[in-house]
Amino acid sequence: MDVIVLIGFAAAVIIGVSLGLIGGGGSILTVPVLVYILDVDPVLATAYSLFVVGTTSLVGAGNFMKQGKVDYKTAVVFAIPSFIAVFLTRKFLVPWLPDPLFTVGEFAITKNVGIMVFFALIMLAASYSMIKDNKKLKPEGSGELKFNIPLIALEGSVVGVITGIVGAGGGFLIIPALVILAKLPMKLAVGTSLLIIAAKSLIGFLGDLGNQTIDWQMLLIFTGLSVVGIFIGTALSKKINEKALKTGFGWFVLIMGIYIIGKELMAV
């Protein structure tokens, strides 16, 4: 097997570790790995990312469900508008996008470049969310659970559209929303986020089945390795300081986002 392919599959384990450690970040790594290491078309890579992150998150959510660390009511309020948004985005909006997206004189932005640049901008937003010291995050067991249903539903719709376009599970957006709007303790937010990501991502992938040709052998191997990673990440999460880990991962995502923007725009 080619060394580059082995590196790509090793990265799949790291993706699972990320999800197990911080309840998000898997898709931030999945799309760049598929595009730049395994040479998958960007549009197809976003579809693969939905399956990989969805399946891996489902396994992780199962662990939290066994511990009673999932708030099902909040998950439903967030997830229903998100499900609708991601499915419609993958089924209709992504195939509808023109190629090139736009042209100014001799300067043209193709659909693939546009998706990767938009993804990189989402990465920059994610890095800010992970690096900043968010004092609104509530520790375990702090206070009564109250939530703003309209705001959570709106956030679910927005995250669903973003998920549909770039194949990002949206944990970096979902967790702050659950903590700040739904007032969930951090660990409960992580478990609930994984369940939402799993369902939303897999439903989004269904919207691609009629639009994409799927290499199931590669996809299932990559996903299986990611599932192994989430078990490793879950075990490590008990030994590593969450705040330091999230900050370090945020800086990594920031550098990756800047790199992708530079690489894509220089190739235009």
MODAPE-V693417 format. One record per residue. RES is the residue in one letter. SS is DSSP state (H for helix, E for strand, - for the rest). PHI is phi in whole degrees, -180 to 180 (none if undefined). Layout:
<<RES SS PHI> <RES SS PHI>>
This chain:
<<M - none> <D - -60> <V H -60> <I H -62> <V H -64> <L H -62> <I H -63> <G H -62> <F H -70> <A H -64> <A H -64> <A H -61> <V H -65> <I H -63> <I H -60> <G H -65> <V H -59> <S H -58> <L H -64> <G H -70> <L H -80> <I H -122> <G - 72> <G - -173> <G - 88> <G H -62> <S H -72> <I H -61> <L H -91> <T H -62> <V H -62> <P H -59> <V H -63> <L H -65> <V H -77> <Y H -91> <I H -102> <L - -96> <D - 59> <V - -91> <D - -56> <P H -55> <V H -65> <L H -66> <A H -62> <T H -67> <A H -68> <Y H -59> <S H -59> <L H -59> <F H -70> <V H -63> <V H -68> <G H -63> <T H -66> <T H -64> <S H -65> <L H -62> <V H -64> <G H -63> <A H -62> <G H -58> <N H -63> <F H -69> <M H -64> <K H -63> <Q - -90> <G - 73> <K - -103> <V - -133> <D - -97> <Y H -70> <K H -62> <T H -64> <A H -59> <V H -67> <V H -60> <F H -75> <A H -76> <I H -59> <P H -66> <S H -67> <F H -57> <I H -61> <A H -65> <V H -70> <F H -66> <L H -65> <T H -64> <R H -70> <K H -77> <F H -121> <L H -69> <V H -61> <P H -64> <W H -76> <L - -57> <P - -73> <D - -135> <P - -75> <L - -66> <F E -161> <T E -134> <V E -124> <G - 64> <E - -94> <F E -92> <A E -125> <I E -104> <T - -76> <K H -60> <N H -63> <V H -64> <G H -60> <I H -65> <M H -68> <V H -67> <F H -62> <F H -61> <A H -64> <L H -64> <I H -64> <M H -61> <L H -64> <A H -64> <A H -64> <S H -62> <Y H -62> <S H -61> <M H -85> <I H -79> <K - -66> <D - -88> <N - -83> <K - -74> <K - -84> <L - -67> <K - -97> <P - -72> <E - -61> <G - 73> <S - -101> <G - 84> <E - -79> <L - -81> <K - -133> <F - -148> <N - -95> <I H -60> <P H -61> <L H -66> <I H -65> <A H -65> <L H -64> <E H -60> <G H -61> <S H -64> <V H -63> <V H -63> <G H -62> <V H -65> <I H -62> <T H -57> <G H -64> <I H -75> <V H -110> <G - 72> <A - -93> <G - -62> <G - 88> <G H -57> <F H -69> <L H -97> <I H -69> <I H -61> <P H -59> <A H -64> <L H -68> <V H -75> <I H -83> <L - -87> <A - -93> <K - 61> <L - -83> <P - -61> <M H -57> <K H -66> <L H -67> <A H -65> <V H -64> <G H -63> <T H -65> <S H -61> <L H -62> <L H -66> <I H -64> <I H -59> <A H -60> <A H -65> <K H -65> <S H -67> <L H -68> <I H -65> <G H -61> <F H -63> <L H -59> <G - -68> <D - -95> <L - -58> <G - -89> <N - -107> <Q - -127> <T - -96> <I - -95> <D - -87> <W H -66> <Q H -62> <M H -63> <L H -64> <L H -71> <I H -64> <F H -60> <T H -66> <G H -59> <L H -68> <S H -66> <V H -64> <V H -58> <G H -62> <I H -69> <F H -67> <I H -64> <G H -62> <T H -63> <A H -68> <L H -68> <S - -60> <K - -78> <K - -116> <I - -112> <N - -65> <E H -63> <K H -65> <A H -64> <L H -63> <K H -65> <T H -65> <G H -62> <F H -66> <G H -61> <W H -64> <F H -62> <V H -65> <L H -60> <I H -64> <M H -62> <G H -63> <I H -64> <Y H -61> <I H -64> <I H -59> <G H -63> <K H -63> <E H -71> <L H -72> <M H -71> <A - -83> <V - -71>>
